[in-house]
Amino acid sequence: MTRLLVVFDVDSTLIEDEVIELLADAAGTRAEVAAVTDAAMEGKLDFAQSLAARVATLEGLPESVIADALGRIRVTQGAEQLIAAIHAAGGKVGAVSGGFNQLLEPLRERLGLDFIRANQLEIVDGKLTGRTIGSVIDRPAKATALAEWAAECRLEPGDCVAVGDGANDLGMMEVAGLAVGFNAKPIIRAQADIVIGKQDLSQLIPLLGL
């Protein structure tokens, strides 16, 4: 029986980076993309529109930029210890991201994540098209992911913990029983049940009673 489900945002939460900014380095558009990311995470822009605008700057890049970005990702301090503690207590870990499956799938293997969901970059003839495929993982989609994974674990959403940093995480934080702000923007600090002030996810271990 699953005792606990903890669902994490990915960029600037489970990892220190914003993956789309790592990809944008190759296009020379990092500053432009970072400004849009910041506005979206502060709740000033519609997430789906901001994602489309940022991904569009990647059009024409070779598929190899994904592997390059993956090699530069820095896992947040304490993340592996926290995930191990959740698993040791009979819990499961989900990661839902406004980023991309092509980078989250390798992180799933590396970190031992039980559930993942993210956007899918469209690639044609070995190049990024500047578009994504399928549904956008926005604020409502993150809440849906938490609820679906909770059901799979035979838990109620109110039995779960959501951990995130920006406006896109508010939906899952509202349905979870415990909302944790980490590396939190002001909009999250105002609404989270707990805010972790230190850049170390292992700080959450005692707070969850693990």
CORKAHU-V228932 format. One line per field, one symbol per residue. ss: DSSP state (H for helix, E for strand, - for the rest). phi: phi as a letter, one per 20 degrees, with the letter a starting at -180 (. if undefined). burial: # if it has 24 or more other ideal C-beta (glycine too) atoms within 12 Angstrom, else .. A space follows every 10 residues. Layout:
BEGIN
ss: ???
phi: ???
burial: ???
END
This chain:
BEGIN
ss: ----EEEE-- E---E---HH HHHHHHH--H HHHHHHHHHH H-----HHHH HHHHHH---- -E-HHHHHHH HH--E---HH HHHHHHHH-- -EEEEEEEEE HHHHHHHHHH H---EEEEEE EEEE--EEEE EEE-----HH HHHHHHHHHH HH----HHH- EEEE--HHHH HHHHH--EEE EE---HHHH- ---EEE---- --HHHHH---
phi: .febcdddfd fmcfceddgf ffffgfemdg ffffffgfff fenecfffff fgfffgfegn ffgffffffg fefdffgnff ffffffffen eccdcccfec gfdffffgff dmfecbbbfd fecclmcfen cddnfeedgf fffffffffg ffemcegfed ddcaccgfef ffffeffcdd eclffgfegf dffcceeeeb fffegffeme
burial: .#.####### ########## #######.## ..##.##### ##....#..# #########. #...##..## ..#.##.### .##.##.... ########## ####.###.. ########## ###....#.# ##...####. #######.## ..#.#.#.## ########## ########## #####.###. ##.###.... #####.##.#
END
